[in-house]
Amino acid sequence: MRVLLVKPNNFSDHIQPPLGLGYLAAQLRRDHDVDIYDCIKEKASPERLAEVAEAFRADLVGVQCYTFDISKVMQILQAVKTRCPQTLTVVGGADMTTDPVAAMRHFGPDCDYGFAGEGEIHFPVMLQEIESKRTSFDNVPGAVWRHNGRVVANPPFLAPDLDALGVPALDLLRPDTYPEAQQGAFFEKFPICPIITTRGCPFRCRFCAAPLLAGRTVRRHSIGYVRNLIALLYHRYNIREFHILDDNFTVDIGYAKSVMREIIHMGLDISLAMPNGIRMDCVDDELLELMKAAGVYIVSVAVESGSDHILRAMNKGTTTERIRANVARIRRHGLDVAGFFIMGYPGETVETIRTTARFARELDIQRAQFMTFVPLPGSAVHDSLVADGEISPNAWEGAHFAFAPYAPRGMARRKLRSLQRSAFLWFYLRPTVLVRHVLAIRSYRHFRFLLARFYRWILMKPATAEPVGWADPLRRLLGRVKRILSGPRDREAVSFPSTDVAR
């Protein structure tokens, strides 16, 4: 079969190779003709993607889908079926894994099949069954299909041996062709490629669905696999910075140390970052020393809240006091820190959100990402909110962390969005912080991507959440900033009084 794997266009801050599709393509290409099309990188509309599928003569189009992709994926499915009615369509990803029956019903007849969980091993088996004209896939883990008017979904499968999945299809991904818009916004070296060394998360944060998607048992690539992958990317694709995107790279400190020692031993001129976040309580001084020696310059940490009450509600298993101590320990080893924060978690008030904004400024961190809460399907808090009748199960189509799709009881979404914007400006418009980030801009193209990110998170309204063009002059952006800082709509949300000294 001719198989086209698709990353849909969406409201995205970063443009990076879709590793998941790369791993899947590496397995499929043993028996099929495969290509990967990144709609974000190519700025492709659903109609353009349908043209690409037609030109490729695709027998099957497989689309990756996360919660905020749903609207675009539905448009892609419709466009493909309109232009290529004989082409089969398959949707995989987070939503198909967390609730495959609801997902298939939601996507409707334009979606022929679904696949739940990791697809490298059993999705090729499903394609063999499709080629054989089978209409039932009872023996294929993860397969989702319709039978006699009802949706049938087999339990997903998690690969026990990650090395057996092989190297992602780098020649299809071409990581060296991606722009300066990677996760984390800033970088030290370029080109950049993400890598994954482990899968799985043993923790039980109530807002996160990662354990359901990748399992609670942490599975690891061998040290030799990691070494060979980095060497291949360095020598063949000229990659000079690596972003480790594991959910919990440091949860096994011994393994993390072994990876860092191997990278040091390789002696390559590279930099490393961990923009997906590490667990702060899963590091020690030796690991931090090894990370610094290996070329790690920044780690992201999931602070989430400046309120101990909200941290307990999230089941984070930490306190603000321990967070302060952990951040200080990381900084003592010369590593920069970026913090993730959630605003608008169930039970929050305006004051707890302001406490979080103050906490972010008090911590010795270089960057802060303030995300409004999204009840992600598959997370414990989502299920609780549905059970309590506070939200409907299908309320989050296209929801994004930037636009306050949910607000706690007693708080307007507009108010939450205002608090979020104000927290960003209050954190970044300090002179030393602003100058540090201006000096970290690497090129004009990098500046354009940063400007787009600023526009989207601070200025854009949800109704216009589309890729940003460059026709509007910079003065309009600055005018919006001025109105946010001085406008009468929500003046009290702009200031977060505190006794801390601005750095």
C-alpha positions, -999 to 999 in steps of 0.1 A, spaced: 0 0 0 10 36 -4 7 52 31 8 89 39 13 97 75 1 132 85 8 157 113 -21 181 111 -18 219 111 -29 235 143 -23 264 166 13 255 175 41 273 191 68 250 180 76 232 147 96 201 152 98 167 136 69 143 145 90 115 161 60 93 166 53 92 129 89 86 122 90 55 144 58 43 128 71 49 92 102 29 100 81 -2 106 56 4 79 81 9 51 92 -27 54 61 -37 34 47 -4 21 56 28 4 55 55 31 58 92 33 54 118 61 37 152 56 40 178 83 12 203 77 25 227 104 60 229 88 45 232 53 17 256 64 -7 233 46 -45 236 47 -67 205 47 -73 211 10 -36 213 3 -30 181 23 -57 164 2 -39 175 -30 -7 160 -16 -25 127 -9 -38 126 -44 -4 133 -59 11 106 -38 -16 83 -49 -22 73 -13 -41 42 -6 -43 51 31 -39 84 50 -30 81 87 -35 112 108 -20 119 142 -45 136 166 -43 153 199 -72 171 217 -65 205 202 -61 189 167 -97 176 165 -112 203 144 -84 203 119 -84 165 117 -121 165 109 -114 190 81 -85 169 68 -107 137 68 -134 155 49 -110 171 24 -93 137 17 -126 119 12 -139 146 -11 -108 146 -33 -98 109 -30 -130 90 -20 -113 56 -24 -85 65 0 -88 49 34 -84 71 65 -71 62 99 -68 84 130 -44 76 159 -30 95 188 -41 106 223 -78 111 218 -81 78 200 -63 61 228 -81 76 258 -116 71 244 -116 53 210 -154 47 209 -163 83 214 -135 94 190 -147 72 162 -183 84 167 -171 120 168 -150 118 136 -179 101 118 -179 82 84 -150 102 70 -128 82 94 -126 46 83 -104 32 111 -87 42 143 -57 30 162 -52 33 199 -18 32 217 16 26 203 13 16 167 48 5 156 42 -33 161 5 -38 154 -5 -11 130 15 -29 102 -5 -60 111 -37 -41 108 -27 -29 73 -20 -65 63 -55 -74 74 -70 -45 55 -51 -56 24 -65 -91 29 -100 -75 28 -107 -85 64 -136 -66 81 -127 -77 116 -95 -71 136 -101 -91 168 -65 -102 170 -49 -68 165 -42 -49 197 -51 -12 194 -73 -17 163 -105 4 163 -132 -2 136 -169 -4 130 -188 -36 129 -226 -39 123 -231 -3 132 -211 -3 164 -176 7 172 -152 -20 183 -120 -11 201 -92 -35 211 -70 -27 241 -38 -9 232 -4 -25 233 28 -10 248 61 -23 233 82 -39 260 115 -35 240 120 0 227 152 -9 208 132 -34 187 112 -4 172 143 7 154 155 42 144 128 66 133 127 72 95 150 102 96 152 105 58 115 112 58 115 134 88 145 155 77 151 171 111 179 193 95 153 212 75 131 224 104 132 261 113 142 279 145 108 273 161 115 243 183 99 236 217 113 259 244 115 290 220 152 296 225 182 275 218 220 275 219 230 255 188 212 247 155 199 226 138 179 209 165 163 175 168 141 159 195 149 124 208 132 101 232 151 77 255 123 64 276 85 60 275 61 59 304 53 78 336 47 63 371 32 94 387 -4 102 392 -9 140 386 -46 144 383 -45 168 353 -23 145 331 -31 116 309 4 105 301 3 73 321 -28 62 302 -10 69 269 24 55 276 19 33 306 30 37 342 61 14 338 91 33 325 106 16 294 141 25 283 162 24 252 196 9 257 225 32 262 240 19 229 208 28 211 209 63 224 246 67 215 240 54 179 210 76 174 228 108 185 258 99 164 236 93 133 219 126 137 251 145 144 271 131 115 245 125 88 220 153 95 243 179 111 222 181 143 240 202 169 213 204 196 192 176 211 160 180 230 152 151 252 114 148 252 109 120 277 79 124 301 103 115 330 139 113 319 152 116 354 128 92 372 155 65 369 185 85 381 209 57 374 198 54 338 199 92 333 235 93 346 245 65 322 230 85 293 249 116 303 282 97 308 279 82 274 272 116 258 302 130 276 323 101 264 312 108 228 329 142 229 306 158 204 302 196 201 265 196 210 241 213 234 211 196 251 178 208 266 149 191 283 119 212 272 93 186 281 102 188 318 120 168 344 109 157 378 127 180 402 127 155 431 143 129 408 177 145 405 208 146 427 240 166 426 260 140 407 233 139 379 232 177 377 270 178 374 269 152 346 241 170 328 261 202 328 293 184 316 273 167 288 261 200 274 227 205 290 221 242 294 184 244 304 158 221 320 121 226 322 103 218 355 66 214 362 60 238 391 23 241 382 12 263 411 24 286 438 -3 274 462 3 244 484 -35 238 485 -37 236 447 -6 214 445 -23 189 468 -54 190 447 -33 182 416 -17 153 435 18 167 426 34 152 457 55 183 464 53 217 482 63 253 473 91 250 499 105 219 482 101 235 448 122 265 459 149 242 472 149 221 441 151 250 417 180 265 438 199 232 436 196 231 399 207 267 395 238 260 417 250 237 390 249 264 364 217 251 346 190 275 335 155 266 345 122 271 327 90 267 347 55 254 337 25 268 355 -12 260 353 -38 287 359 -75 281 364 -73 245 379 -107 234 395 -110 251 429 -87 280 421 -95 316 429 -82 349 416 -59 350 446 -44 316 441 -37 325 405 -20 357 416 0 337 441 12 315 413 23 346 392 42 360 422 58 326 429 71 325 393 88 358 398 103 348 431 118 316 417 152 318 401 140 307 367 147 321 333 114 314 316 79 308 326 50 293 306 16 301 320 -10 277 306 -47 279 313 -61 246 325 -76 222 300 -94 191 313 -77 166 290 -96 134 282 -82 105 301 -70 126 331 -85 120 365 -97 155 369 -115 154 336 -134 123 347 -143 140 380 -156 171 363 -177 150 339 -191 130 368 -199 162 387 -217 176 357 -194 206 355 -183 198 319 -195 176 291 -174 147 278 -169 163 244 -165 199 254 -128 202 245 -127 200 207 -99 223 197 -92 234 232 -58 249 238 -38 259 268 -35 296 257 -72 304 255 -89 295 288 -114 269 275 -124 262 311 -126 284 341 -132 274 378 -167 280 392 -172 316 400 -146 329 375 -153 341 340 -130 327 313 -124 363 302 -110 370 337 -88 340 336 -74 349 302 -67 384 315 -48 370 345 -28 347 323 -18 375 299 -9 398 328 13 370 344 33 367 312 38 404 309 46 408 346 73 381 344 89 390 311 88 428 311 114 431 339 144 448 323 170 421 331 147 393 319 137 412 287 173 421 278 185 385 284 159 372 260 165 398 234 202 389 234 192 352 229 176 359 195 197 340 170 184 352 136 157 373 119 137 342 113 140 332 149 127 367 159 97 362 136 88 329 153 92 345 187 70 374 177 43 350 165 45 332 198 41 365 216 11 375 195 -6 342 200 -2 338 237 -7 375 247 -27 393 220 -47 369 199 -83 361 206 -94 324 205 -117 330 175 -86 340 154 -64 311 165 -49 305 131 -13 307 118 0 342 120 8 362 89 32 391 87 10 417 70 2 435 103 29 459 113 47 456 146 32 488 159 -2 471 161 12 445 184 28 471 206 -4 490 207 -22 459 220 4 455 247 -1 491 258 -38 486 260 -34 454 281 -11 472 305 -31 504 308 -66 496 297 -95 498 322 -110 464 315 -92 446 342 -66 469 357 -63 449 389 -53 418 370 -22 434 356 -5 440 389 4 412 414 16 431 445 44 414 464 72 422 487 98 404 465 124 425 447 121 424 409 153 408 394 
